[in-house]
Amino acid sequence: MKQIQNPSNWKLSIALLPLIVVMVIVIVMRTVPVWAIAVGVISLLTYLSLLAYFCIKQKCYNQLLTNIIVIILWIIFYLVQFK
């Protein structure tokens, strides 16, 4: 599978750090404040935008599809905790 070269996926994943911090805060607080949803959505959309841009530019569509599927599953598993 072809993967993006520059910047690497690891560098792009820095955009997900605010989302991870928000997820930990939500778990500790056991509530989901509006600001947490906003920060999480902005962080996730920034990451997906950067990833889509570089994957399309470098023609690595399999990596883009794999990452989108993983993120969707990640969101589903996270939301199941609150049911």
LINPELIN-V61544 format. One record per backbone hydrogen bond with DSSP energy under -0.5 kcal/mol. NH is the residue of the N-H (numbers start at 0). CO is the residue of the C=O. Records with the same first field share a line. If there is no record, write none. Layout:
NH=CO  CO
This chain:
11=7
12=8
13=10
14=11
15=12
16=13
19=15
20=16
21=17
22=18
23=19
24=20
25=21
26=22
27=23
28=24
29=25
30=25
32=30
36=32
37=33
38=34
39=35
40=36
41=37
42=38
43=39
44=40
45=41
46=42
47=43
48=44
49=45
50=46
51=47
52=48
53=49
54=50
55=51
56=52
57=53
58=55
59=54
63=59
64=60
65=61
66=62
67=63
68=64
69=65
70=66
71=67
72=68
73=69
74=70
75=71
76=72
77=73
78=74
79=75
80=76  77
81=78
82=79
